[in-house]
Amino acid sequence: MGDVAAELDRDLAMLESAERDGCYAFRTWTAARATVVVGRAVKIDDEVRVGFCRTQGIDIVRR
């Protein structure tokens, strides 16, 4: 199970490689602990139960 920041960095590197080389891939990954990953345009307070995540120790990270 991976570190979320490292996995997101790998996702970005794959995207940049695909845009550059036209070679696309699909990958999945799992996090070592419960984590909510949201996109850049997502309004976290509108889409995520922040209080619940906080009380449960669930990280919230932006892609």
N, CA, C and O atoms as CSV, one atom per row, in Angstrom:
chain,resi,resn,atom,element,x,y,z
A,1,MET,N,N,0.850,-1.178,0.000
A,1,MET,CA,C,0.000,0.000,0.000
A,1,MET,C,C,0.886,1.228,0.000
A,1,MET,O,O,1.925,1.278,0.658
A,2,GLY,N,N,0.441,2.217,-0.760
A,2,GLY,CA,C,1.310,3.352,-0.977
A,2,GLY,C,C,0.994,4.600,-0.187
A,2,GLY,O,O,-0.083,4.761,0.388
A,3,ASP,N,N,1.971,5.464,-0.185
A,3,ASP,CA,C,1.832,6.805,0.351
A,3,ASP,C,C,1.014,7.613,-0.651
A,3,ASP,O,O,1.341,7.627,-1.838
A,4,VAL,N,N,-0.027,8.276,-0.205
A,4,VAL,CA,C,-0.947,8.967,-1.104
A,4,VAL,C,C,-0.232,10.016,-1.952
A,4,VAL,O,O,-0.448,10.072,-3.163
A,5,ALA,N,N,0.607,10.840,-1.349
A,5,ALA,CA,C,1.313,11.878,-2.109
A,5,ALA,C,C,2.175,11.259,-3.202
A,5,ALA,O,O,2.221,11.772,-4.321
A,6,ALA,N,N,2.857,10.166,-2.888
A,6,ALA,CA,C,3.699,9.496,-3.888
A,6,ALA,C,C,2.849,8.912,-5.007
A,6,ALA,O,O,3.228,8.987,-6.176
A,7,GLU,N,N,1.707,8.333,-4.662
A,7,GLU,CA,C,0.827,7.762,-5.685
A,7,GLU,C,C,0.261,8.850,-6.595
A,7,GLU,O,O,0.163,8.658,-7.807
A,8,LEU,N,N,-0.112,9.991,-6.016
A,8,LEU,CA,C,-0.614,11.094,-6.834
A,8,LEU,C,C,0.487,11.640,-7.740
A,8,LEU,O,O,0.220,12.025,-8.878
A,9,ASP,N,N,1.718,11.674,-7.243
A,9,ASP,CA,C,2.848,12.089,-8.085
A,9,ASP,C,C,3.026,11.127,-9.255
A,9,ASP,O,O,3.288,11.560,-10.377
A,10,ARG,N,N,2.886,9.824,-9.004
A,10,ARG,CA,C,2.991,8.835,-10.084
A,10,ARG,C,C,1.868,9.025,-11.102
A,10,ARG,O,O,2.095,8.922,-12.307
A,11,ASP,N,N,0.652,9.304,-10.616
A,11,ASP,CA,C,-0.465,9.572,-11.528
A,11,ASP,C,C,-0.147,10.749,-12.438
A,11,ASP,O,O,-0.362,10.681,-13.648
A,12,LEU,N,N,0.364,11.822,-11.857
A,12,LEU,CA,C,0.700,13.012,-12.638
A,12,LEU,C,C,1.795,12.702,-13.651
A,12,LEU,O,O,1.717,13.142,-14.798
A,13,ALA,N,N,2.807,11.958,-13.245
A,13,ALA,CA,C,3.887,11.591,-14.165
A,13,ALA,C,C,3.352,10.761,-15.328
A,13,ALA,O,O,3.772,10.951,-16.469
A,14,MET,N,N,2.428,9.844,-15.048
A,14,MET,CA,C,1.833,9.036,-16.120
A,14,MET,C,C,1.023,9.903,-17.067
A,14,MET,O,O,1.082,9.707,-18.281
A,15,LEU,N,N,0.271,10.854,-16.539
A,15,LEU,CA,C,-0.517,11.751,-17.373
A,15,LEU,C,C,0.386,12.577,-18.273
A,15,LEU,O,O,0.129,12.708,-19.470
A,16,GLU,N,N,1.433,13.129,-17.701
A,16,GLU,CA,C,2.369,13.930,-18.492
A,16,GLU,C,C,3.038,13.086,-19.568
A,16,GLU,O,O,3.235,13.558,-20.688
A,17,SER,N,N,3.388,11.857,-19.248
A,17,SER,CA,C,3.994,10.946,-20.218
A,17,SER,C,C,3.009,10.621,-21.336
A,17,SER,O,O,3.386,10.595,-22.508
A,18,ALA,N,N,1.764,10.376,-20.986
A,18,ALA,CA,C,0.744,10.068,-21.993
A,18,ALA,C,C,0.527,11.246,-22.928
A,18,ALA,O,O,0.403,11.071,-24.140
A,19,GLU,N,N,0.480,12.445,-22.363
A,19,GLU,CA,C,0.305,13.637,-23.199
A,19,GLU,C,C,1.494,13.835,-24.128
A,19,GLU,O,O,1.331,14.257,-25.273
A,20,ARG,N,N,2.672,13.535,-23.641
A,20,ARG,CA,C,3.897,13.729,-24.417
A,20,ARG,C,C,4.086,12.628,-25.469
A,20,ARG,O,O,4.402,12.918,-26.622
A,21,ASP,N,N,3.891,11.371,-25.069
A,21,ASP,CA,C,4.232,10.235,-25.922
A,21,ASP,C,C,3.035,9.568,-26.590
A,21,ASP,O,O,3.206,8.763,-27.505
A,22,GLY,N,N,1.831,9.894,-26.141
A,22,GLY,CA,C,0.641,9.264,-26.701
A,22,GLY,C,C,0.473,7.812,-26.261
A,22,GLY,O,O,-0.293,7.067,-26.873
A,23,CYS,N,N,1.170,7.408,-25.223
A,23,CYS,CA,C,1.098,6.041,-24.703
A,23,CYS,C,C,0.294,6.076,-23.404
A,23,CYS,O,O,0.777,6.558,-22.380
A,24,TYR,N,N,-0.924,5.566,-23.456
A,24,TYR,CA,C,-1.815,5.655,-22.308
A,24,TYR,C,C,-1.806,4.362,-21.504
A,24,TYR,O,O,-1.570,3.282,-22.046
A,25,ALA,N,N,-2.061,4.480,-20.227
A,25,ALA,CA,C,-2.074,3.321,-19.336
A,25,ALA,C,C,-3.174,3.509,-18.301
A,25,ALA,O,O,-3.694,4.609,-18.114
A,26,PHE,N,N,-3.509,2.436,-17.648
A,26,PHE,CA,C,-4.486,2.457,-16.563
A,26,PHE,C,C,-3.807,1.865,-15.345
A,26,PHE,O,O,-3.134,0.839,-15.444
A,27,ARG,N,N,-3.974,2.490,-14.222
A,27,ARG,CA,C,-3.394,1.940,-12.997
A,27,ARG,C,C,-4.338,2.168,-11.832
A,27,ARG,O,O,-5.160,3.085,-11.849
A,28,THR,N,N,-4.214,1.349,-10.855
A,28,THR,CA,C,-4.944,1.524,-9.601
A,28,THR,C,C,-3.928,1.480,-8.463
A,28,THR,O,O,-2.816,0.976,-8.619
A,29,TRP,N,N,-4.326,2.006,-7.346
A,29,TRP,CA,C,-3.458,1.962,-6.178
A,29,TRP,C,C,-4.315,2.006,-4.928
A,29,TRP,O,O,-5.480,2.400,-4.969
A,30,THR,N,N,-3.728,1.599,-3.827
A,30,THR,CA,C,-4.411,1.662,-2.541
A,30,THR,C,C,-3.552,2.455,-1.570
A,30,THR,O,O,-2.326,2.493,-1.677
A,31,ALA,N,N,-4.212,3.071,-0.646
A,31,ALA,CA,C,-3.517,3.873,0.363
A,31,ALA,C,C,-3.320,3.040,1.629
A,31,ALA,O,O,-4.088,2.120,1.907
A,32,ALA,N,N,-2.298,3.374,2.374
A,32,ALA,CA,C,-2.005,2.668,3.619
A,32,ALA,C,C,-3.044,2.977,4.697
A,32,ALA,O,O,-3.220,2.202,5.638
A,33,ARG,N,N,-3.728,4.108,4.557
A,33,ARG,CA,C,-4.763,4.480,5.521
A,33,ARG,C,C,-5.923,5.129,4.777
A,33,ARG,O,O,-5.779,5.551,3.630
A,34,ALA,N,N,-7.061,5.202,5.436
A,34,ALA,CA,C,-8.248,5.780,4.809
A,34,ALA,C,C,-7.974,7.215,4.385
A,34,ALA,O,O,-7.473,8.021,5.169
A,35,THR,N,N,-8.309,7.525,3.135
A,35,THR,CA,C,-8.039,8.846,2.576
A,35,THR,C,C,-9.125,9.198,1.572
A,35,THR,O,O,-9.559,8.348,0.796
A,36,VAL,N,N,-9.558,10.438,1.587
A,36,VAL,CA,C,-10.451,10.959,0.561
A,36,VAL,C,C,-9.597,11.788,-0.383
A,36,VAL,O,O,-8.921,12.725,0.042
A,37,VAL,N,N,-9.628,11.441,-1.674
A,37,VAL,CA,C,-8.881,12.187,-2.683
A,37,VAL,C,C,-9.899,12.931,-3.532
A,37,VAL,O,O,-10.793,12.319,-4.116
A,38,VAL,N,N,-9.765,14.252,-3.602
A,38,VAL,CA,C,-10.710,15.068,-4.365
A,38,VAL,C,C,-9.982,15.794,-5.486
A,38,VAL,O,O,-8.782,16.057,-5.404
A,39,GLY,N,N,-10.726,16.110,-6.525
A,39,GLY,CA,C,-10.160,16.838,-7.657
A,39,GLY,C,C,-9.970,18.311,-7.346
A,39,GLY,O,O,-10.467,18.827,-6.345
A,40,ARG,N,N,-9.248,18.963,-8.219
A,40,ARG,CA,C,-8.927,20.384,-8.026
A,40,ARG,C,C,-10.163,21.272,-7.960
A,40,ARG,O,O,-10.190,22.241,-7.201
A,41,ALA,N,N,-11.179,20.952,-8.744
A,41,ALA,CA,C,-12.357,21.814,-8.833
A,41,ALA,C,C,-13.401,21.524,-7.753
A,41,ALA,O,O,-14.379,22.260,-7.619
A,42,VAL,N,N,-13.197,20.474,-6.998
A,42,VAL,CA,C,-14.181,20.070,-5.991
A,42,VAL,C,C,-14.161,21.027,-4.805
A,42,VAL,O,O,-13.098,21.385,-4.298
A,43,LYS,N,N,-15.344,21.434,-4.376
A,43,LYS,CA,C,-15.474,22.220,-3.151
A,43,LYS,C,C,-15.593,21.220,-2.008
A,43,LYS,O,O,-16.637,20.600,-1.808
A,44,ILE,N,N,-14.524,21.080,-1.280
A,44,ILE,CA,C,-14.439,20.035,-0.255
A,44,ILE,C,C,-15.610,20.097,0.718
A,44,ILE,O,O,-16.196,19.062,1.035
A,45,ASP,N,N,-15.960,21.272,1.190
A,45,ASP,CA,C,-17.050,21.388,2.161
A,45,ASP,C,C,-18.393,20.963,1.580
A,45,ASP,O,O,-19.289,20.570,2.327
A,46,ASP,N,N,-18.548,21.037,0.253
A,46,ASP,CA,C,-19.796,20.630,-0.394
A,46,ASP,C,C,-19.842,19.132,-0.685
A,46,ASP,O,O,-20.927,18.554,-0.750
A,47,GLU,N,N,-18.703,18.504,-0.859
A,47,GLU,CA,C,-18.648,17.126,-1.335
A,47,GLU,C,C,-18.181,16.103,-0.301
A,47,GLU,O,O,-18.396,14.903,-0.472
A,48,VAL,N,N,-17.547,16.571,0.761
A,48,VAL,CA,C,-16.940,15.656,1.734
A,48,VAL,C,C,-17.493,15.945,3.127
A,48,VAL,O,O,-17.669,17.103,3.506
A,49,ARG,N,N,-17.754,14.919,3.860
A,49,ARG,CA,C,-18.173,15.082,5.261
A,49,ARG,C,C,-16.917,15.318,6.096
A,49,ARG,O,O,-16.376,14.404,6.719
A,50,VAL,N,N,-16.473,16.573,6.087
A,50,VAL,CA,C,-15.193,16.948,6.697
A,50,VAL,C,C,-15.158,16.614,8.186
A,50,VAL,O,O,-14.168,16.066,8.671
A,51,GLY,N,N,-16.203,16.931,8.898
A,51,GLY,CA,C,-16.239,16.643,10.334
A,51,GLY,C,C,-16.095,15.160,10.620
A,51,GLY,O,O,-15.361,14.762,11.525
A,52,PHE,N,N,-16.792,14.347,9.850
A,52,PHE,CA,C,-16.688,12.898,10.012
A,52,PHE,C,C,-15.261,12.436,9.747
A,52,PHE,O,O,-14.694,11.661,10.516
A,53,CYS,N,N,-14.690,12.920,8.652
A,53,CYS,CA,C,-13.313,12.541,8.322
A,53,CYS,C,C,-12.363,12.924,9.449
A,53,CYS,O,O,-11.485,12.148,9.825
A,54,ARG,N,N,-12.542,14.105,9.972
A,54,ARG,CA,C,-11.679,14.588,11.055
A,54,ARG,C,C,-11.781,13.676,12.284
A,54,ARG,O,O,-10.766,13.279,12.856
A,55,THR,N,N,-13.011,13.349,12.681
A,55,THR,CA,C,-13.179,12.520,13.883
A,55,THR,C,C,-12.694,11.092,13.674
A,55,THR,O,O,-12.306,10.425,14.633
A,56,GLN,N,N,-12.711,10.622,12.443
A,56,GLN,CA,C,-12.285,9.253,12.142
A,56,GLN,C,C,-10.815,9.152,11.742
A,56,GLN,O,O,-10.307,8.056,11.505
A,57,GLY,N,N,-10.132,10.294,11.667
A,57,GLY,CA,C,-8.722,10.282,11.284
A,57,GLY,C,C,-8.501,10.011,9.807
A,57,GLY,O,O,-7.460,9.484,9.414
A,58,ILE,N,N,-9.479,10.372,8.991
A,58,ILE,CA,C,-9.397,10.160,7.543
A,58,ILE,C,C,-8.802,11.404,6.901
A,58,ILE,O,O,-9.326,12.507,7.058
A,59,ASP,N,N,-7.710,11.219,6.181
A,59,ASP,CA,C,-7.063,12.341,5.494
A,59,ASP,C,C,-7.900,12.780,4.302
A,59,ASP,O,O,-8.578,11.968,3.672
A,60,ILE,N,N,-7.845,14.072,3.998
A,60,ILE,CA,C,-8.464,14.625,2.792
A,60,ILE,C,C,-7.348,15.299,2.015
A,60,ILE,O,O,-6.692,16.207,2.526
A,61,VAL,N,N,-7.129,14.862,0.784
A,61,VAL,CA,C,-6.079,15.451,-0.051
A,61,VAL,C,C,-6.665,15.848,-1.393
A,61,VAL,O,O,-7.629,15.255,-1.877
A,62,ARG,N,N,-6.066,16.853,-1.970
A,62,ARG,CA,C,-6.511,17.349,-3.273
A,62,ARG,C,C,-5.594,16.798,-4.350
A,62,ARG,O,O,-4.371,16.818,-4.211
A,63,ARG,N,N,-6.193,16.309,-5.420
A,63,ARG,CA,C,-5.457,15.767,-6.560
A,63,ARG,C,C,-4.739,16.872,-7.269
A,63,ARG,O,O,-4.056,16.627,-8.263
